[in-house]
Amino acid sequence: MDVGNNLANQMRSVQLNGNSNAGNNETADQLAAGVSAMNLGAGSPLAAMALCCQEMDSPNNEEALAGVTKLRKLLSAESQPPIDEAIKSGALPKLIKHVQSDSEALQFESLWALTNIMSGTTHHVDVALSHGVLEHVLRLIKSEVLNVRGQAMWALGNIAGDSTQKRDLCLENLAAVALAEIAPHPGNNLEFLRNLSWTTSNLLRGKPQPSLSLVEPLLPIICSAISHQDVEVCVDGLWSLSYLSQGVNEGIEMALRICPNPVAFLNHTSKTVVVPALRICGNIATGTDDQTQRILDCGWVAAMGNLLTNDTHKGMMKECVWGLSNVLAGTVLQIQHVVNANMIGPLVQLVGESPAEIRREAVWAIANGLTGASNEQALTIVNNGAFEALCRAIMDSNDKKVIVVALEGIDNAVRKTNFFSAPGLDRSRIESIDFCGLLQNLISHHQFSGDSNIDRIATQLLNDCTAKFGG
């Protein structure tokens, strides 16, 4: 069960969520001063853009550069940049013309302005693409000039981050190959490497997953990023791995080839590193039994137990419980990893003492464990309070899916402990619950009486228990 992408968005910096306004090295104050110096405050944004476009039309490179720079500064406004006005004024074809100039300064400033335009809405990106911007961005990524290829990288990241359709368009135009070619350049500085790692993550992000054959050239970049000492580079490399491992088993195998032990990142001091590492581990556990076992052999369950007991961050707790749920959905041997680590008790506790989204994951985890457990394991899980926890979840929840999952878990608990008569069962944990009364109330409750799954499971359980124990 996927916990969604909200956590990723919370833990990453604002810059890394989709499109980004390219501020380069100028501060907001410097940009504001630059716009003020243009003495354009009296006119409308459209009029200001028209003046910029006039200068951009000059055959003199210095005058054209001045116009592009003014335009770029206007578009760098943090609040409501005048992107629509820039498009209406006819700036886009002029910028496309200037990115083809022999002047490195004109290339750079034009790319910067185009990047800012593509930090807007999907419509803005579409309009820029209709003017052929992608071709020039991919060409200039290979520039020998650091600032130019860095700005082209940022522009590509904005295009790819707009939507999965734009991401795939970039990949189909061999964006991954272009990045792979420029990544080893000896002149790349830290800022470039950060942009490279972020752009790489945008080329992998989103569902459905991109074609693995198209993203395979990115693997050396990811490998280098996750081993980089800069946290920002490393974090984006880990998010790239999480996107790579979120789909088919072949993607998981690629991720394991790059990073055989993502568990090692769970000991990092920064939560921004730990969260994507948790997601990678959880994704791997959705793969084959062999892939799950490989991550377990790295000590994953113990690491999650340490995080659950020592960290109260809701997002990280949710990731840990989701990961445990994936393990408990595995083989008897894998379930035993969780039992041996004494993690059933904490899961039971979370059902009663955690926010709704974590409680939901904990119910799923316990039910998964009871479904795949041997009879002996089921007895241990029940003795750790699983039956009470699942009954409590039914009583406290209005979520039909949670109730069905809890009922299925209880059904397995009942049958695998021979209707709670197995030797070694702690009956005090069972007798505290009026189970038959709970089932009767559930069946008769008007909110759920029309749900066939709930009715079917609850009625069968009630009939079987009544037959076993009498009215």
N, C-alpha and C positions, 0 to 999 in steps of 0.2 A: 504494500500500500504506500503510495507516494505521499510525502508530506508537503509537496508543492514547491514552488519556486520563491515564495515570499521570504523565506529565511535567507536565501542567497541575496536577494535584493536588499534586505536589512543590513547584512553584514559587510557587504561590499561598499566601497566609497561611492559617492554620488557620481563621480566621473565614470564609473565602470558600468553603469546601467544604461545600456543602449547607446543613444547618440550623445555626443559631448561637444560643448562649445569650446573651440580651440583658443584658449587664452595665451598659449605659449608662455613666454616669460614676463609679459607685461602684467602689472597689477591692475585691479579695477580702478584704483585712483589714477594711475597713469593713463588708462584708456579714457576715463572721464575727462582728464585734463586735455588729452589729445582731441577729443570731440569738441570740447569747449573752445579750444584754440582754433577750430575751423570756423567759428563764428556763424554756426548754422542754427542757433537756437531760435531765431525769429521765424524761420520758415518751417513748412511741414516736412515730415520725413521723406515724402515723395519728392518734394522740391530739392531737398538736400541730396537725395540719390541722383536726381537729374543733373545737378552740378558735378557730382562725382563722375557720372557717365560722360559728361562733356570733356572733362580732363582725360578720362580713360581713352577717348577717341583720338587724342593728340598723337601725331606721328613721332613726337619727341619722347623717347623712353623715360626721361626724368619727369616730364609732365604727366605721362600716363601712370607712372609709378606713384606719383603724388595722389592722383585720383583713386587708384586702387587702394592705397593705404588709408585714405579717408573713408572709403567705403567699408573696408575691413574693420576700422575702428567703430564705425556706426553699428556694424553687425556684431561687434563684440560686447554690446550692452548686455548686462546680466539679466535685466528685466525687459521683456517684450522687445527683443531685437527686431528691427524693421525688415524682416526677411521678405514679406509680401511686397513691400514697397521696392525692395531691390529687384525682385523678379519683374514687377510691373514696369519699372524704369528701363528694362532691357539690359540689366547688368550682366546676366548670365552669359550670353554669347561673347560679350567683351572679355569676361574673365577667362572663358575657354580659349579665346584668341591669345590672351597674355600668358597662359600657362604653357603655350607653345613657343614663347619668345626665347631668344638666346640669352636674355638677361636673367641671371639667377635671382636677382632681387624681385623682378616682375613675376617670375615663376613662383617664388616663395609667397609673396603677398597675395597673389591671385589664388593660390592653393589655400591659403589661410582663410580668405574670404569665402571660398567655395565650401570649405570645411564648416564654417559658421552657418552658411545657408543650409547645409545638410545636417545641422544639429537641431533643425526645426521639426516639422511634422512629416508624415509619410508623403504628403503631397509635395512638400518642398524637395524631398529626396527624389521623387519621381520626375519633377520638372528638371532638376539638375541632370539626372540620368538621360532624359530625353535630349539633352544637349551634348551627350557623348562624354560626360565627365569621367566615367569609369575607365575608359581607354587611357586617358591622360594621367589619371591617378596611378594606374598600374605601371605606366611607362616611367613616371617620375619617382616611383618607389625605388627604382634601380639607379637613381641619380648618384653621382659621386659626391654631390654636395650634401652634407649631413642635414642641414636645416630643411632643404628641399625634400629629401627622401623621408625625413621625420614628419614633415607636414603632410606629405602624400600618405604616409602610414596612418595618420590620424583621420584623414578624409576617408580612407578605406574602412577604418573601424566604424565611422559614422554610417557609412552605407550598409555594411554588413549587420550592424546593430539595429537597423530600422525594422527588419522583419526577416522571417525565415526565407521568404521569397527573394529578398535582396541578398541575403547571405548566400543562397544557392546561386544567384546570378554571379556574384563575385567568384565563387568557387569554380563555376563553369567557365569563367574567363581566366582560370588558372591563377587566381590570387594566391593560393597556397604555395604554388611553385615560385611566384615572385618573392614571397616572404622568405622562403627557404634559401633563395639565391642571395638575398641581401643580409640575412641574419648573421653570417660569420664575418661581415665587413669589419676590418680592424679599427675603422674610425667611428664605430657606433659608441655613443656615450650612454650614460644611465637613463637619461630622459628618453632616448630612442628605444632602449631595451624595455622600458616600461610601456611605451606605446606599442611596441612589437608584441609584448605579452598580452596586453589588453585587446589588440586587434585580433590576435590569434584566438582568444576566448570568444570574441564575437563571431568568428568564422565557424565556431563549433556550437554555439549556444542555440537553444530552441528545439522545439519538437514540431514535426518529426525530425529525427536526427539526419544530418547531411550524409551524403554518400561517403563511405569510409575511404574509398579509393581516391576521392578528391581531396580529403583532408590528410591523407597519409604523409605528404611532404612536410606537414606541420609537426610531426612527432619529434624530430631533433630539437625544434624550438621549444617545445613543451618540456622535454627532458632537461634542457639547459636552464629553463626558467625555474623549475621546481628545486633546482640545486643552487640557485642564485642567493647570495647573502642579503640582497635587498628584499624586504618583506613584500613590497608592492608587486615586484616582478614575480616572486614566488607565489603569492596568493592568486594572481591571474593564471599562472601556470597550473595551479591546483584546480581552479575552476574549469580550465580547459579539460583537464583529466576527468573531472566529474561529468562534464557534458559528453565526453568520449565514451564513458562507461555507463551512461544512462539508458542505452538502447539494447542492441543485440549482443549476443555473447562474443562475437568477433570484436566489437568495440571494447568490451571488458578485457579481452585477451590483449588487445593493443595497449590498454592502460596498464595492465600488469607487466607487460614487456618494458614499458617506460619506467614504471615505478613498482617493483616487486613487493615493496613494503610500505604502503601508505600509512600504516599504523604508526610508524615512527613520527609522523607529523602531529599525532595527537598529544604529544608531550610538549609541543611548542608553547611559548608563553603568550603568544598573541591569539586571541579568539578568531581573528580574521583568517588565520592559517588553519586552526583546528576545525572550523565549520566545513570548509570544502573537503578537508581530509576525511571527516566523518561521512560526508555524502559519498565520496569515492568508495569507502569501505562498504557502505550500505548498498551502493549500486553493484559492487562486485558480488555481494551475497545474493543478488537476484539472478546470478548466472548459473552455471552448471554446478553440480555438487563438488567437482574438482576445484573450480574457481573459488567457491565458498570456503572449501577446506584450506586452500592456500592462504586466504586472508585470516582464517582462524589460527593457523599455525604461526602467524606473526604476533599472536597475543592480543587479538582485537577485542575479545570479550572482556578480558581483564582491564584493558584500557578504557572501554566504555563503562565498566563498573566504577572505575576510579573517577571518571567524569560525572557520572550520575550521583555519586555520593559526595563529591567535593565541589560541584559547580551548580549554581542555581539558575543559570541563564536559561530561560525558557526555550529558546531556539535550539541550543545545544542539547538540552534534555530530550526534546522532541526527536532530534536526529539520532540520539543514542537509543531511544526506545524503538524507533523505526528500524534501526540496524539490528537490534535484538530480535525484533519481530521477524525479520528476514532469516536470521539464523534458526529461529524456532520453527520456521516453515520448512526447514531442511530435513536431513536424514536423522535417524536415531543417534548416530555418533555426534552429529552437530548439535542436536538438542542437549546432549550430555555435557557439551562445553558450557552451556548456560547453567545447567543444573550444578555442575562442579564448581562454577564460579559463584554459587549462592546468589544468583541474580533473580530468581523467581520471587523471593520475598520483597525486594525493592519494587518489582513490577506490580505486585499485589498492592503495595503501599501507594503507588502512584494512581491506581484506580480510585482510591478514596480520597487522596489528598493532593490533587494536581489540577491545573486548568483543563478545560474541556478537551482541547485538542490533544494534550498529552495523555489524558485519561483514555481517550478513544484509541490512541496508538497502543497503550498498555493492555487494553481489553483485547485488541487484535493479537498482540504478542502472546498473551496467555492462551487464547483460543488456538492460535497456530501451534503452540507447544503441545497442547492436549490432543490435537488432531494427529500429529505425527509421532507422538510419544509411544514408547512401549508401555505395557501395563505397569511395569515397575516404575518407570519415569512418571507416568500419570499419577501413581500413588504419591510419589514425592512432591509433585506439583500441587496436588490437592492438599497434602499435609502442610504445605507452605501458605495455605489460605486462598488458593485459586477459586475454589467453589464459592466461598463467601464473596470474594471480589466480583465474580461474574454475576452473582445474584444481586449484589449491590448496584452493579452497572445497569442491570435490567430495571431495577426499582427507580434509579435516579435519572435515567436517560429517556428523552423523547425521540431519539434518533433511531429509526427503524433498522438501519444497517447495523448499528452497534448492538441492538437487541438480538437480531438474528445471529450475529457472530457470537455473542455471549451464550445464546441458547445452544448453538452448535458446540461450543466449548464445553458447556455443562453436559450435553448429551454424551460427548466422548468421555468426560470424567465419570459419569454414572456407569457407562458400559465397561470402561477399562478397569474400574474398581469393583466390578460385579455388584452393581447397585449399592456401593459403599459398604460392602461386606468383606473386602480383601483384608487379609491379615496385615497388621501394622498400620491400619488406617486410624488416624486421630478422629474418632467419632464426635468429639466435642465440637469440632469445627463444622460438622455437618448438622448436628442436632439443634444448633442455635438458629437455624433457618427453617421457617415453615415453607418448605419447598413446594409442596402440593398446593398450599394456599396461594403462593406466588404465581404458580402456573394457572390456577383457576382465575385469579384476578387478571392476569395477562390476557387470557382467552376472552374473558367477558368485557374487557376494557373497550369502550367504544372507539377509541382512537386507533386501535390496532385490529379490531375484529374483522376488518376487511382485508388484512394482509395475509395472503395465503401461506407465505413462508413461516411467519410467526405462528399462525394458527396450526399449521401442519406439525411443526417441531414441538410446540408446547403441548398440543393435544396428544401426540404420540408419547411424549415423555410422561405426561400425566397418566395416561392409560397404563403404560408399562410399570410406573411406580405404584399405582393403585393395585395392579395385579400382583406385584411383588410383596407389597407390605399390607395390602388390605385397605378398605375405605378409610 
